[in-house]
Amino acid sequence: MQALTDKARSVDRRPMNFLERMYLPAIAKGMFITFKHIFTKNPTVQYPEQKRPFSPVFRGLHILNRDAEGRENCTACGLCAVACPAEAITMEAAERLPGEEHLYKEEKYAAKYEINMLRCIFCGLCEEACPKDAIYLSETFTPADYQRKQFVYNKQELLIPNPVTDKEAYEKALGNRPKRETA
């Protein structure tokens, strides 16, 4: 039978000599590699004091966005939930009541919005599917916890701070994300 690649090698079956039986060349080679690594730069990042630079395409914790007036962008269209391959997003829509124009941008809003982070695969398809730029993946890690219920984030935990009442927290939550122009 012909090999698919030329990477196959025949096994050397000759008997080992005295030095090979003592494994001295192998030990010397291993010590040389170890000694060589002493002079290389340490790749360890001292985490609390130093922060590792992230890739520009890093996807972290989900955030529900607001507009400049503090109204929620989400219209509960359900496109993010449909686009999610892991089925991690659930939502319920509700109608905006008279007098709630300052809270919601459109007539329909998400009364309940939950993301199960244990199911989420951080693919970013929810962000791409959203026509209103209501959800995006931030530069924040999902925190660790011991209980499963702590990984199901509701709307209040995902919602970005209000830019009218808390401008500093809003800018911090946006991070280094480029601001998109909306038409």
C-alpha positions as a printed Julia matrix, in Angstrom:
183×3 Matrix{Float64}:
   0.0    0.0    0.0
   1.34   3.41  -0.96
   1.71   6.05   1.79
  -0.38   9.22   1.49
   2.5   11.44   2.61
   6.27  11.22   2.55
   6.51  11.66   6.33
   6.82   7.94   7.06
  10.2    6.79   8.34
  11.56   3.32   8.82
  12.34   2.28  12.39
  16.03   1.83  13.24
  16.35  -1.66  14.75
  20.11  -1.74  15.37
  21.23  -2.46  18.95
  22.13   0.51  21.16
  25.78   1.14  22.04
  27.05   1.74  25.6
  26.48   5.55  25.64
  22.97   5.18  24.25
  22.13   2.6   26.9
  23.29   5.03  29.6
  21.04   7.72  28.02
  23.84  10.29  28.44
  23.33  11.97  25.03
  19.59  12.27  25.69
  20.18  13.71  29.18
  22.77  16.17  27.82
  20.38  17.26  25.07
  17.57  17.81  27.62
  19.89  19.79  29.91
  20.98  21.95  26.97
  17.35  22.77  26.11
  16.6   23.59  29.75
  19.71  25.8   30.04
  18.78  27.61  26.81
  15.36  28.56  28.26
  16.98  30.29  31.25
  17.95  33.23  29.03
  14.63  33.65  27.21
  12.04  36.27  28.24
   9.49  35.11  30.79
   6.07  34.84  29.08
   4.17  35.01  32.39
   2.01  38.09  32.91
   1.65  39.19  36.54
  -2.12  39.57  36.2
  -3.4   42.02  38.78
  -0.53  44.45  38.18
  -0.14  43.91  34.43
  -2.88  43.59  31.86
  -2.33  41.52  28.73
  -3.2   43.32  25.48
  -6.27  41.84  23.83
  -6.79  41.07  20.19
  -8.98  43.61  18.37
 -11.5   40.84  17.7
 -11.74  39.65  21.35
 -15.31  38.8   22.37
 -16.17  39.06  26.05
 -19.26  39.6   28.16
 -22.46  40.68  26.4
 -23.82  44.2   26.9
 -27.23  45.63  26.01
 -26.68  49.09  24.55
 -28.52  52.39  25.02
 -28.7   55.44  22.8
 -27.25  58.84  23.75
 -30.48  59.82  25.54
 -30.41  56.72  27.77
 -33.19  54.78  26.02
 -32.77  51.04  25.39
 -31.95  50.09  21.8
 -33.41  46.57  21.97
 -36.8   46.2   20.23
 -37.19  42.49  21.08
 -37.17  41.48  17.43
 -35.63  38.13  18.36
 -32.99  38.07  15.62
 -30.18  37.6   18.14
 -31.97  34.62  19.7
 -32.57  33.08  16.26
 -28.96  33.65  15.17
 -27.51  32.09  18.34
 -26.32  28.56  17.45
 -26.16  27.56  21.12
 -29.69  28.84  21.86
 -28.36  30.77  24.84
 -30.61  33.85  24.45
 -34.23  34.02  25.59
 -36.47  37.06  25.49
 -40.05  38.2   25.9
 -41.44  41.27  24.18
 -43.81  43.85  25.65
 -45.57  46.98  24.38
 -44.38  50.4   25.53
 -46.95  52.15  27.69
 -47.8   55.86  27.38
 -45.29  57.9   29.34
 -42.4   55.45  28.83
 -40.95  57.21  25.78
 -37.89  58.19  27.82
 -37.14  54.5   28.6
 -37.58  52.73  25.26
 -36.74  53.85  21.75
 -39.46  51.91  19.9
 -43.03  50.83  20.67
 -41.86  47.3   21.47
 -39.14  46.45  23.99
 -37.65  43.41  25.69
 -39.46  42.92  28.99
 -37.32  39.85  29.74
 -33.86  39.29  28.23
 -31.6   36.5   29.47
 -28.32  35.03  28.26
 -27.07  31.73  29.63
 -23.29  32.14  29.6
 -22.75  28.43  30.2
 -24.27  27.76  26.77
 -22.82  30.79  24.98
 -19.89  30.07  22.65
 -18.95  33.77  22.17
 -19.3   33.53  18.4
 -20.6   37.1   17.97
 -23.52  36.12  15.72
 -26.0   37.86  18.05
 -24.05  41.09  17.63
 -24.01  40.74  13.84
 -27.72  39.86  13.62
 -28.96  42.84  15.64
 -30.3   45.57  13.32
 -30.43  48.18  16.11
 -26.88  47.76  17.51
 -28.54  46.8   20.79
 -26.18  44.01  21.82
 -22.42  43.76  21.6
 -19.67  41.7   23.12
 -17.48  43.85  25.35
 -13.84  43.59  26.39
 -14.76  42.15  29.79
 -14.17  38.57  30.87
 -17.09  36.52  32.12
 -16.39  36.21  35.85
 -15.95  32.79  37.43
 -18.38  31.43  39.97
 -19.3   28.18  41.73
 -23.05  28.23  41.1
 -24.7   27.69  37.72
 -27.49  30.21  38.34
 -24.9   33.01  38.53
 -24.12  32.49  34.82
 -27.62  33.32  33.63
 -27.55  37.08  33.12
 -30.81  39.0   33.06
 -31.6   42.3   31.41
 -30.6   44.47  34.38
 -27.16  42.82  34.61
 -26.55  43.17  30.86
 -27.8   46.74  30.4
 -25.12  49.39  29.98
 -25.23  52.3   32.47
 -27.38  55.26  31.51
 -25.26  57.88  29.67
 -27.43  60.74  30.97
 -27.19  59.92  34.67
 -23.8   58.12  34.82
 -21.6   59.33  31.93
 -18.32  58.0   33.39
 -19.62  54.42  33.9
 -21.17  54.52  30.4
 -17.82  55.45  28.78
 -16.02  52.79  30.81
 -18.55  50.13  29.74
 -18.07  51.05  26.09
 -14.32  50.46  26.42
 -12.19  50.91  23.29
 -15.06  49.86  21.04
 -15.4   52.06  17.95
 -18.67  53.98  17.87
 -20.83  53.12  14.87
 -22.79  55.71  12.95
 -26.5   54.9   12.96
 -28.77  56.08  10.21
